[in-house]
Amino acid sequence: MLELTIPAAADAQIDRRHPKHNYGRRPTAKVGRTGGGERYRSLFVFPVQERLPDGAKINSAWLVLPVARFEPGGAHPESSVHRVLQPWREDRVTWHDQPACSEDPCACATPCGTHDGVLEADVTALAQDWLSGERHNAGVLLRWACGEAPGRVVLYTRESAWCDRWPVLRLRYRPCCPGCGIPPIPWPPLPVEVINPVEIESRLFDLHETLTIRGGGSASHMQEASRLRIMTLFVTNEGPGEALIDLQVSPDGVAFASDTAAQTLAPGHTAALVAQTFARYTRFRGAAPRGRGTRLRLRYQGQIG
């Protein structure tokens, strides 16, 4: 039996009080309600089929959601887990256009034992259906399951600066044959034709991202770098405050370590960061050392192959 931890590929909070506001880039997401009727729900999706080898059989699957804090409403709040029926986008989803989900819950997320730092839910049957293709994997939605009682649980999202607090799906599975491993994450295919100077552009990996940071710091989406000969991250500070920046690497997309010395980036300046250690995954982390938030534009460039 093998084990695999899959970080969330997307997550977002939706809020009935602000039905057209998107919260997809926040480091936390709420589930709950207030006495005034305000409601919060949260969405998560995990790429099960993309991370398991063909023919694998899932033995167990646990949704593990690290908790930032519990707000008034009971010592052990519960959230119902519902299967999402329609695709959604982290950077666009709102309460107003939230995807349809199953009315009956498929699991219940509760604090793990007496440890209130994590919510856990057994979603084995759902993950098995995702893997087999019997059900489309559009993720799960968490609702407050404590009736009319007010209270909220604040969960960490994949935008958290602490990778050990990201929401994950923990699997135990059996491969189709002994020695079968985990396939690489899909990557843009290399061109079949012989490469000449005119065609070199087709082998360039070029990705843009914008990141807003505040005092606590924020992390970018992670990038798989195992098929890049070299990758450079250009960081431009477009905001009003200084930023403390560094590049982080990870072997599994869960545990990250700093690979470059942290440096201060002044407003209006650009820095180039290059990983010095080979690892499968890379991400950027920024913080606002003086407590004044700022906006960073990230541009990853690398040579494929």
DOSETOR-233054 format. One record per atom (N, C-alpha, C): z, y, x; residue in three letters. Coordinates in steps of 0.05 Angstrom, whole numbers, padded with zeros to 5 digits, always signed. Layout:
BEGIN
ZYXALA;...
END
This chain:
BEGIN
+00000-00024+00017MET;+00000+00000+00000MET;+00000+00025+00018MET;-00017+00044+00012LEU;-00019+00069+00027LEU;-00009+00092+00010LEU;-00001+00113+00024GLU;+00009+00137+00011GLU;-00009+00161+00017GLU;-00011+00179-00002LEU;-00028+00203+00002LEU;-00016+00226-00013LEU;-00013+00249+00000THR;-00004+00273-00013THR;-00027+00292-00016THR;-00033+00301-00040ILE;-00056+00318-00046ILE;-00045+00346-00055ILE;-00050+00367-00039PRO;-00042+00393-00048PRO;-00059+00403-00071PRO;-00049+00421-00087ALA;-00064+00432-00110ALA;-00089+00446-00099ALA;-00112+00442-00113ALA;-00137+00456-00105ALA;-00138+00482-00120ALA;-00123+00486-00141ALA;-00123+00511-00157ALA;-00097+00511-00173ALA;-00086+00534-00177ASP;-00063+00537-00195ASP;-00061+00566-00205ASP;-00050+00570-00229ALA;-00048+00596-00240ALA;-00028+00597-00263ALA;-00015+00619-00266GLN;+00003+00624-00289GLN;-00013+00639-00310GLN;-00007+00634-00335ILE;-00018+00651-00357ILE;+00005+00661-00374ILE;+00002+00685-00385ASP;+00024+00700-00397ASP;+00015+00711-00424ASP;+00029+00704-00445ARG;+00021+00713-00472ARG;+00025+00743-00475ARG;+00044+00755-00462ARG;+00049+00784-00464ARG;+00026+00800-00452ARG;+00013+00788-00431HIS;-00010+00801-00418HIS;-00033+00782-00420HIS;-00045+00779-00444PRO;-00064+00757-00449PRO;-00090+00759-00433PRO;-00097+00782-00422LYS;-00122+00785-00407LYS;-00118+00789-00377LYS;-00093+00784-00368HIS;-00087+00788-00339HIS;-00088+00761-00325HIS;-00101+00761-00301ASN;-00103+00737-00285ASN;-00081+00737-00263ASN;-00067+00714-00260TYR;-00046+00712-00240TYR;-00052+00691-00219TYR;-00078+00685-00215GLY;-00086+00663-00198GLY;-00079+00667-00168GLY;-00074+00691-00159ARG;-00069+00695-00130ARG;-00039+00699-00124ARG;-00022+00695-00144ARG;+00007+00699-00139ARG;+00019+00675-00125ARG;+00040+00679-00109PRO;+00053+00657-00095PRO;+00072+00641-00113PRO;+00077+00650-00138THR;+00094+00635-00157THR;+00081+00635-00184THR;+00090+00616-00201ALA;+00079+00614-00228ALA;+00103+00605-00246ALA;+00104+00617-00270LYS;+00127+00612-00288LYS;+00119+00593-00310LYS;+00139+00579-00320VAL;+00137+00563-00345VAL;+00162+00570-00361VAL;+00159+00578-00386GLY;+00183+00584-00402GLY;+00177+00604-00424GLY;+00199+00616-00434ARG;+00197+00635-00456ARG;+00222+00654-00455ARG;+00219+00677-00467THR;+00241+00696-00469THR;+00251+00697-00498THR;+00274+00710-00501GLY;+00284+00713-00528GLY;+00266+00729-00546GLY;+00250+00747-00534GLY;+00232+00763-00549GLY;+00205+00750-00555GLY;+00203+00725-00548GLY;+00178+00710-00555GLY;+00157+00709-00534GLY;+00162+00722-00510GLU;+00143+00721-00489GLU;+00142+00693-00478GLU;+00117+00683-00473ARG;+00114+00655-00464ARG;+00098+00655-00438ARG;+00105+00635-00421TYR;+00091+00631-00396TYR;+00082+00601-00395TYR;+00058+00596-00385ARG;+00049+00569-00379ARG;+00036+00569-00352ARG;+00033+00546-00340SER;+00021+00544-00313SER;+00001+00521-00312SER;-00020+00525-00297LEU;-00042+00505-00294LEU;-00043+00496-00265LEU;-00049+00470-00261PHE;-00052+00459-00234PHE;-00075+00438-00235PHE;-00090+00437-00214VAL;-00111+00416-00212VAL;-00109+00404-00184VAL;-00113+00377-00182PHE;-00112+00362-00157PHE;-00137+00345-00154PHE;-00151+00347-00132PRO;-00177+00332-00129PRO;-00173+00303-00121PRO;-00166+00287-00141VAL;-00160+00258-00136VAL;-00184+00243-00127VAL;-00207+00245-00142GLN;-00230+00229-00134GLN;-00241+00237-00107GLN;-00239+00262-00100GLU;-00250+00271-00074GLU;-00234+00261-00050GLU;-00208+00255-00055ARG;-00191+00248-00032ARG;-00186+00218-00029ARG;-00194+00202-00048LEU;-00190+00173-00046LEU;-00216+00158-00040LEU;-00215+00137-00024PRO;-00239+00122-00019PRO;-00249+00107-00043PRO;-00275+00100-00044ASP;-00287+00085-00066ASP;-00272+00058-00069ASP;-00267+00051-00093GLY;-00255+00025-00099GLY;-00225+00025-00097GLY;-00212+00047-00091ALA;-00183+00048-00088ALA;-00170+00045-00116ALA;-00146+00034-00116LYS;-00131+00030-00141LYS;-00104+00044-00138LYS;-00099+00063-00157ILE;-00074+00078-00156ILE;-00051+00061-00167ILE;-00029+00059-00152ASN;-00006+00045-00161ASN;+00014+00064-00174ASN;+00017+00088-00163SER;+00035+00108-00175SER;+00025+00136-00168SER;+00031+00155-00185ALA;+00024+00183-00180ALA;+00046+00201-00191ALA;+00058+00217-00174TRP;+00079+00235-00182TRP;+00071+00264-00177TRP;+00074+00280-00198LEU;+00070+00309-00196LEU;+00096+00321-00184LEU;+00094+00335-00162VAL;+00117+00346-00148VAL;+00114+00376-00146VAL;+00131+00391-00160LEU;+00128+00420-00162LEU;+00154+00434-00151LEU;+00153+00445-00126PRO;+00176+00458-00115PRO;+00184+00483-00132PRO;+00210+00487-00136VAL;+00220+00508-00153VAL;+00230+00531-00136VAL;+00221+00556-00143ALA;+00231+00579-00129ALA;+00259+00587-00141ALA;+00261+00586-00167ARG;+00287+00592-00180ARG;+00286+00584-00210ARG;+00309+00581-00222PHE;+00312+00578-00250PHE;+00323+00604-00261PHE;+00311+00613-00283GLU;+00321+00637-00296GLU;+00336+00629-00321GLU;+00353+00647-00333PRO;+00372+00639-00355PRO;+00358+00622-00376PRO;+00372+00600-00384GLY;+00361+00583-00405GLY;+00369+00554-00402GLY;+00390+00549-00387GLY;+00398+00521-00384GLY;+00397+00511-00356GLY;+00415+00493-00349ALA;+00416+00483-00321ALA;+00394+00464-00314ALA;+00383+00449-00334HIS;+00363+00429-00328HIS;+00340+00432-00348HIS;+00324+00454-00345PRO;+00302+00458-00364PRO;+00280+00437-00359PRO;+00266+00430-00381GLU;+00244+00411-00379GLU;+00218+00425-00387GLU;+00196+00415-00375SER;+00169+00425-00381SER;+00152+00401-00389SER;+00136+00404-00410SER;+00118+00382-00418SER;+00092+00385-00402SER;+00080+00363-00394VAL;+00056+00362-00379VAL;+00033+00354-00397VAL;+00012+00370-00399HIS;-00010+00365-00417HIS;-00036+00363-00401HIS;-00053+00344-00409ARG;-00079+00341-00396ARG;-00098+00364-00405ARG;-00110+00377-00385VAL;-00129+00399-00391VAL;-00156+00387-00397VAL;-00169+00397-00418LEU;-00194+00385-00427LEU;-00219+00400-00419LEU;-00215+00424-00409GLN;-00238+00441-00402GLN;-00235+00452-00374GLN;-00257+00457-00360PRO;-00255+00469-00333PRO;-00245+00497-00334PRO;-00233+00507-00313TRP;-00222+00534-00312TRP;-00223+00543-00283TRP;-00222+00569-00279ARG;-00223+00580-00252ARG;-00197+00595-00246ARG;-00186+00589-00222GLU;-00161+00601-00214GLU;-00162+00632-00214GLU;-00184+00643-00206ASP;-00186+00672-00204ASP;-00195+00686-00230ASP;-00197+00671-00252ARG;-00207+00682-00277ARG;-00190+00675-00302ARG;-00176+00652-00301VAL;-00163+00642-00325VAL;-00141+00661-00334VAL;-00139+00665-00360THR;-00119+00682-00373THR;-00108+00668-00398THR;-00088+00679-00410TRP;-00078+00668-00435TRP;-00099+00670-00456TRP;-00115+00691-00456HIS;-00135+00696-00476HIS;-00157+00674-00476HIS;-00165+00665-00452ASP;-00186+00645-00450ASP;-00176+00620-00437ASP;-00151+00613-00441GLN;-00140+00588-00429GLN;-00155+00564-00439GLN;-00159+00544-00422PRO;-00173+00520-00430PRO;-00158+00503-00450PRO;-00173+00489-00466ALA;-00160+00471-00486ALA;-00145+00448-00471ALA;-00124+00439-00483CYS;-00109+00417-00471CYS;-00100+00398-00493CYS;-00091+00374-00485SER;-00081+00354-00504SER;-00056+00365-00517SER;-00054+00361-00544GLU;-00031+00370-00558GLU;-00006+00354-00551GLU;-00010+00328-00548ASP;+00013+00311-00540ASP;+00015+00310-00510ASP;+00040+00313-00500PRO;+00044+00312-00471PRO;+00039+00285-00460PRO;+00030+00284-00435CYS;+00026+00258-00421CYS;+00050+00252-00403CYS;+00068+00272-00399ALA;+00091+00267-00382ALA;+00110+00291-00386ALA;+00134+00288-00375CYS;+00154+00309-00376CYS;+00164+00315-00348CYS;+00162+00341-00340ALA;+00170+00348-00313ALA;+00200+00358-00314ALA;+00217+00344-00299THR;+00245+00350-00299THR;+00255+00353-00271THR;+00278+00367-00267PRO;+00290+00368-00240PRO;+00295+00340-00229PRO;+00290+00338-00203CYS;+00292+00311-00190CYS;+00322+00305-00186CYS;+00333+00287-00202GLY;+00361+00279-00199GLY;+00379+00303-00203GLY;+00397+00307-00184THR;+00415+00330-00184THR;+00404+00352-00166THR;+00381+00348-00155HIS;+00369+00369-00137HIS;+00351+00387-00154HIS;+00359+00412-00157ASP;+00344+00430-00174ASP;+00321+00443-00159ASP;+00314+00435-00135GLY;+00293+00448-00120GLY;+00265+00438-00126GLY;+00263+00417-00142VAL;+00237+00405-00147VAL;+00236+00395-00176VAL;+00213+00400-00189LEU;+00207+00386-00214LEU;+00188+00363-00209LEU;+00193+00340-00221GLU;+00176+00317-00217GLU;+00167+00305-00244GLU;+00143+00294-00244ALA;+00133+00281-00269ALA;+00116+00257-00261ALA;+00120+00235-00275ASP;+00104+00211-00270ASP;+00077+00213-00285ASP;+00056+00217-00271VAL;+00029+00220-00283VAL;+00010+00198-00274VAL;+00022+00174-00270THR;+00006+00152-00260THR;-00018+00145-00278THR;-00013+00142-00304ALA;-00035+00135-00322ALA;-00057+00156-00322ALA;-00050+00181-00321LEU;-00070+00203-00321LEU;-00086+00202-00295LEU;-00073+00199-00272ALA;-00087+00198-00247ALA;-00106+00174-00245ALA;-00097+00152-00256GLN;-00115+00128-00257GLN;-00140+00134-00273GLN;-00137+00148-00296ASP;-00160+00155-00312ASP;-00178+00174-00298ASP;-00167+00193-00283TRP;-00183+00212-00267TRP;-00200+00196-00246TRP;-00187+00178-00233LEU;-00200+00163-00211LEU;-00222+00146-00222LEU;-00218+00133-00245SER;-00238+00115-00256SER;-00261+00130-00269SER;-00257+00156-00275GLY;-00277+00172-00289GLY;-00275+00170-00319GLY;-00254+00156-00329GLU;-00251+00153-00358GLU;-00244+00180-00370GLU;-00230+00197-00355ARG;-00223+00224-00364ARG;-00232+00244-00343ARG;-00243+00267-00351HIS;-00251+00288-00333HIS;-00226+00301-00321HIS;-00226+00306-00296ASN;-00203+00318-00282ASN;-00205+00348-00282ASN;-00193+00360-00302ALA;-00191+00390-00303ALA;-00163+00398-00298ALA;-00146+00380-00290GLY;-00118+00386-00283GLY;-00099+00383-00306GLY;-00075+00396-00302VAL;-00054+00394-00322VAL;-00044+00422-00328VAL;-00031+00425-00351LEU;-00019+00449-00360LEU;+00010+00444-00366LEU;+00028+00461-00357LEU;+00057+00457-00362LEU;+00066+00477-00383LEU;+00080+00467-00404ARG;+00092+00483-00425ARG;+00122+00480-00425ARG;+00136+00500-00436TRP;+00165+00498-00439TRP;+00171+00477-00460TRP;+00190+00460-00453ALA;+00196+00437-00471ALA;+00225+00438-00482ALA;+00236+00462-00482CYS;+00264+00465-00491CYS;+00265+00480-00518CYS;+00245+00475-00535GLY;+00245+00487-00561GLY;+00245+00517-00561GLY;+00261+00530-00578GLU;+00262+00559-00580GLU;+00282+00571-00560GLU;+00296+00555-00545ALA;+00315+00566-00526ALA;+00301+00582-00504ALA;+00311+00606-00498PRO;+00298+00622-00477PRO;+00305+00611-00450PRO;+00288+00615-00431GLY;+00292+00606-00403GLY;+00266+00603-00389GLY;+00267+00604-00363ARG;+00242+00602-00347ARG;+00248+00587-00321ARG;+00228+00572-00312VAL;+00229+00560-00286VAL;+00206+00573-00270VAL;+00212+00582-00246VAL;+00192+00595-00229VAL;+00184+00575-00207VAL;+00158+00568-00207LEU;+00148+00548-00188LEU;+00132+00561-00166LEU;+00133+00549-00142TYR;+00115+00558-00121TYR;+00087+00549-00126TYR;+00067+00565-00117THR;+00039+00557-00119THR;+00028+00553-00091THR;+00002+00546-00090ARG;-00011+00541-00064ARG;-00015+00567-00048ARG;-00010+00590-00061GLU;-00011+00616-00047GLU;+00015+00622-00033GLU;+00035+00605-00036SER;+00060+00610-00021SER;+00056+00609+00009SER;+00070+00626+00023ALA;+00068+00626+00052ALA;+00081+00602+00065ALA;+00097+00587+00050TRP;+00110+00563+00061TRP;+00095+00538+00051TRP;+00081+00525+00068CYS;+00065+00502+00060CYS;+00081+00479+00050CYS;+00107+00476+00058ASP;+00123+00454+00048ASP;+00133+00459+00020ASP;+00125+00482+00008ARG;+00133+00487-00020ARG;+00109+00488-00038ARG;+00086+00479-00029TRP;+00062+00478-00046TRP;+00065+00456-00067TRP;+00053+00460-00090PRO;+00052+00438-00110PRO;+00034+00415-00100PRO;+00043+00390-00103VAL;+00027+00368-00093VAL;+00027+00345-00113VAL;+00008+00327-00109LEU;+00007+00302-00124LEU;+00011+00280-00103LEU;+00033+00264-00106ARG;+00039+00243-00087ARG;+00030+00216-00098ARG;+00012+00203-00084LEU;+00000+00178-00093LEU;+00008+00155-00075LEU;+00011+00131-00087ARG;+00012+00106-00073ARG;-00012+00090-00084ARG;-00029+00081-00066TYR;-00053+00067-00074TYR;-00060+00044-00056TYR;-00077+00027-00067ARG;-00087+00004-00052ARG;-00117+00007-00047ARG;-00125+00007-00021PRO;-00154+00010-00016PRO;-00169-00015-00025PRO;-00196-00012-00027CYS;-00212-00035-00036CYS;-00213-00057-00016CYS;-00208-00051+00009CYS;-00208-00072+00030CYS;-00189-00063+00052CYS;-00178-00082+00068PRO;-00161-00075+00090PRO;-00175-00057+00110PRO;-00161-00036+00119GLY;-00173-00019+00139GLY;-00189+00004+00128GLY;-00193+00005+00101CYS;-00208+00027+00090CYS;-00192+00052+00093CYS;-00204+00073+00101GLY;-00190+00098+00105GLY;-00197+00119+00084GLY;-00187+00143+00088ILE;-00193+00165+00070ILE;-00218+00179+00079ILE;-00237+00182+00061PRO;-00263+00194+00068PRO;-00259+00224+00074PRO;-00276+00235+00091PRO;-00274+00264+00096PRO;-00279+00280+00071PRO;-00267+00304+00070ILE;-00272+00322+00048ILE;-00301+00330+00049ILE;-00316+00330+00025PRO;-00344+00337+00025PRO;-00349+00363+00040PRO;-00371+00364+00054TRP;-00379+00387+00070TRP;-00409+00393+00066TRP;-00418+00417+00069PRO;-00447+00422+00066PRO;-00463+00403+00085PRO;-00483+00388+00074PRO;-00497+00369+00091PRO;-00514+00383+00112PRO;-00516+00369+00135LEU;-00533+00380+00157LEU;-00562+00376+00150LEU;-00579+00395+00158PRO;-00608+00392+00153PRO;-00620+00369+00168PRO;-00638+00355+00156VAL;-00651+00332+00169VAL;-00671+00341+00190VAL;-00685+00363+00185GLU;-00706+00372+00203GLU;-00695+00380+00230GLU;-00712+00379+00250VAL;-00705+00388+00277VAL;-00698+00418+00276VAL;-00676+00426+00288ILE;-00667+00453+00287ILE;-00682+00470+00308ILE;-00693+00492+00300ASN;-00706+00510+00319ASN;-00693+00538+00315ASN;-00698+00557+00332PRO;-00684+00583+00330PRO;-00687+00596+00303PRO;-00709+00592+00289VAL;-00713+00605+00263VAL;-00694+00592+00242VAL;-00688+00566+00246GLU;-00672+00552+00226GLU;-00642+00551+00232GLU;-00634+00563+00254ILE;-00606+00561+00262ILE;-00588+00573+00241ILE;-00597+00592+00224GLU;-00581+00604+00204GLU;-00570+00584+00184GLU;-00585+00562+00180SER;-00577+00542+00160SER;-00553+00525+00170SER;-00546+00528+00195ARG;-00523+00513+00206ARG;-00499+00531+00210ARG;-00500+00555+00198LEU;-00478+00574+00201LEU;-00459+00571+00177LEU;-00434+00568+00182PHE;-00413+00568+00161PHE;-00403+00596+00159PHE;-00405+00609+00136ASP;-00398+00637+00132ASP;-00383+00639+00106ASP;-00358+00647+00106LEU;-00341+00648+00082LEU;-00324+00673+00082LEU;-00324+00687+00059HIS;-00308+00711+00056HIS;-00284+00707+00038HIS;-00262+00721+00043GLU;-00239+00719+00025GLU;-00223+00745+00028GLU;-00211+00754+00006THR;-00194+00778+00007THR;-00165+00769+00001THR;-00146+00781+00016LEU;-00118+00773+00013LEU;-00101+00798+00012LEU;-00085+00800-00009THR;-00065+00821-00011THR;-00038+00811-00003THR;-00025+00825+00016ILE;+00001+00815+00026ILE;+00022+00836+00020ILE;+00047+00825+00017ARG;+00070+00842+00013ARG;+00091+00833+00033ARG;+00116+00842+00030GLY;+00136+00837+00050GLY;+00140+00808+00056GLY;+00139+00790+00036GLY;+00145+00762+00041GLY;+00122+00747+00055GLY;+00099+00758+00055GLY;+00076+00745+00068GLY;+00060+00728+00049GLY;+00035+00723+00056SER;+00017+00707+00040SER;-00001+00690+00058SER;-00010+00668+00048ALA;-00028+00651+00063ALA;-00055+00649+00049ALA;-00076+00646+00064SER;-00103+00643+00053SER;-00107+00614+00043SER;-00130+00609+00030HIS;-00138+00582+00025HIS;-00143+00568+00051HIS;-00136+00542+00053MET;-00142+00528+00077MET;-00171+00520+00079MET;-00181+00518+00103GLN;-00209+00510+00108GLN;-00209+00485+00125GLN;-00227+00466+00119GLU;-00230+00442+00136GLU;-00249+00449+00159GLU;-00239+00446+00183ALA;-00253+00454+00207ALA;-00262+00431+00224ALA;-00259+00406+00215SER;-00265+00383+00232SER;-00294+00380+00239SER;-00312+00391+00223ARG;-00341+00389+00230ARG;-00352+00414+00241ARG;-00335+00432+00250LEU;-00345+00457+00262LEU;-00341+00455+00292LEU;-00362+00462+00307ARG;-00359+00463+00336ARG;-00340+00485+00345ARG;-00342+00508+00331ILE;-00324+00530+00337ILE;-00322+00547+00312ILE;-00299+00559+00307MET;-00296+00576+00284MET;-00280+00601+00292MET;-00289+00624+00283THR;-00275+00649+00288THR;-00268+00662+00261THR;-00244+00673+00259LEU;-00236+00687+00235LEU;-00234+00716+00242LEU;-00249+00733+00228PHE;-00248+00762+00231PHE;-00231+00773+00209PHE;-00211+00789+00216VAL;-00192+00800+00197VAL;-00193+00830+00198VAL;-00199+00843+00176THR;-00201+00872+00174THR;-00179+00882+00155THR;-00163+00901+00165ASN;-00141+00912+00149ASN;-00152+00936+00133ASN;-00157+00932+00108GLU;-00168+00953+00091GLU;-00147+00968+00075GLU;-00122+00961+00079GLY;-00101+00974+00063GLY;-00086+00995+00078GLY;-00064+01005+00067PRO;-00049+01027+00079PRO;-00027+01019+00099PRO;-00020+00994+00100GLY;+00002+00986+00117GLY;-00006+00968+00139GLY;+00012+00965+00159GLU;+00007+00946+00181GLU;+00010+00917+00171GLU;-00003+00899+00185ALA;-00001+00871+00178ALA;+00006+00855+00203ALA;+00023+00835+00200LEU;+00029+00816+00221LEU;+00013+00791+00215LEU;-00005+00784+00233ILE;-00025+00763+00227ILE;-00024+00740+00247ILE;-00030+00716+00238ASP;-00034+00693+00256ASP;-00050+00672+00243ASP;-00061+00653+00259LEU;-00077+00631+00250LEU;-00060+00606+00252LEU;-00062+00589+00230GLN;-00046+00565+00230GLN;-00064+00540+00227GLN;-00055+00518+00238VAL;-00071+00493+00237VAL;-00053+00470+00226VAL;-00067+00449+00215SER;-00052+00427+00203SER;-00069+00402+00205SER;-00056+00379+00209PRO;-00071+00353+00209PRO;-00076+00342+00182PRO;-00061+00350+00162ASP;-00063+00338+00135ASP;-00065+00358+00112ASP;-00065+00384+00117GLY;-00067+00403+00096GLY;-00040+00409+00083GLY;-00019+00398+00093VAL;+00008+00401+00082VAL;+00026+00415+00102VAL;+00029+00403+00126ALA;+00047+00415+00146ALA;+00030+00432+00165ALA;+00036+00458+00165PHE;+00021+00477+00182PHE;+00039+00488+00205PHE;+00026+00494+00227ALA;+00040+00505+00250ALA;+00023+00529+00261ALA;+00036+00549+00271SER;+00021+00572+00282SER;+00007+00564+00307SER;-00018+00572+00310ASP;-00035+00565+00333ASP;-00040+00589+00351ASP;-00038+00613+00340THR;-00042+00637+00356THR;-00017+00654+00355THR;-00012+00670+00375ALA;+00011+00688+00375ALA;+00007+00709+00354ALA;+00028+00714+00338ALA;+00027+00734+00317ALA;+00021+00761+00330ALA;+00004+00777+00317GLN;-00002+00803+00327GLN;-00002+00823+00304GLN;+00002+00848+00310THR;+00002+00869+00290THR;-00025+00881+00288THR;-00035+00884+00263LEU;-00061+00895+00257LEU;-00057+00921+00242LEU;-00065+00943+00254ALA;-00062+00970+00242ALA;-00083+00974+00220ALA;-00078+00992+00201PRO;-00098+00998+00181PRO;-00124+01008+00193PRO;-00146+00998+00182GLY;-00172+01006+00192GLY;-00182+00990+00216GLY;-00166+00972+00226HIS;-00174+00956+00250HIS;-00183+00928+00242HIS;-00197+00915+00261THR;-00207+00888+00257THR;-00198+00871+00281THR;-00190+00846+00276ALA;-00182+00828+00297ALA;-00198+00802+00294ALA;-00203+00788+00316ALA;-00217+00763+00316ALA;-00197+00741+00325ALA;-00193+00720+00309LEU;-00175+00698+00315LEU;-00191+00673+00319LEU;-00185+00658+00340VAL;-00198+00632+00345VAL;-00177+00611+00350VAL;-00178+00589+00336ALA;-00159+00567+00339ALA;-00161+00555+00367ALA;-00138+00551+00380GLN;-00138+00539+00407GLN;-00132+00509+00406GLN;-00123+00500+00383THR;-00116+00471+00380THR;-00134+00458+00360THR;-00145+00435+00366PHE;-00161+00421+00346PHE;-00144+00409+00324PHE;-00151+00414+00299ALA;-00138+00403+00276ALA;-00157+00403+00253ALA;-00153+00386+00234ARG;-00172+00384+00212ARG;-00173+00408+00194ARG;-00149+00421+00190TYR;-00148+00443+00172TYR;-00138+00469+00186TYR;-00148+00491+00176THR;-00141+00517+00187THR;-00136+00536+00164THR;-00117+00554+00167ARG;-00112+00575+00148ARG;-00101+00600+00162ARG;-00102+00622+00148PHE;-00092+00648+00158PHE;-00067+00655+00144PHE;-00048+00667+00158ARG;-00024+00677+00146ARG;-00019+00706+00154ARG;-00012+00723+00134GLY;-00006+00751+00140GLY;+00020+00760+00127GLY;+00033+00779+00139ALA;+00058+00790+00127ALA;+00058+00820+00132ALA;+00074+00834+00116ALA;+00076+00863+00119ALA;+00103+00869+00132ALA;+00104+00873+00158PRO;+00130+00875+00173PRO;+00147+00898+00164PRO;+00134+00920+00155ARG;+00150+00944+00147ARG;+00154+00945+00117ARG;+00148+00924+00103GLY;+00153+00923+00075GLY;+00132+00937+00058GLY;+00111+00948+00070ARG;+00090+00962+00056ARG;+00066+00944+00053ARG;+00059+00937+00030GLY;+00037+00918+00026GLY;+00010+00929+00036GLY;-00009+00911+00040THR;-00035+00919+00049THR;-00056+00899+00040THR;-00081+00905+00044ARG;-00103+00888+00035ARG;-00120+00880+00059ARG;-00124+00854+00062LEU;-00139+00843+00085LEU;-00165+00830+00076LEU;-00187+00836+00090ARG;-00212+00822+00085ARG;-00216+00801+00107ARG;-00219+00776+00099LEU;-00223+00754+00118LEU;-00252+00744+00118LEU;-00262+00738+00141ARG;-00289+00727+00143ARG;-00288+00705+00164ARG;-00292+00680+00154TYR;-00294+00657+00172TYR;-00323+00652+00179TYR;-00328+00648+00205GLN;-00355+00641+00214GLN;-00353+00618+00234GLN;-00370+00598+00231GLY;-00369+00576+00249GLY;-00397+00562+00251GLY;-00400+00546+00271GLN;-00425+00531+00275GLN;-00420+00502+00266GLN;-00436+00492+00247ILE;-00433+00465+00236ILE;-00447+00445+00255ILE;-00434+00423+00259GLY;-00446+00401+00274GLY;-00436+00400+00303GLY;
END
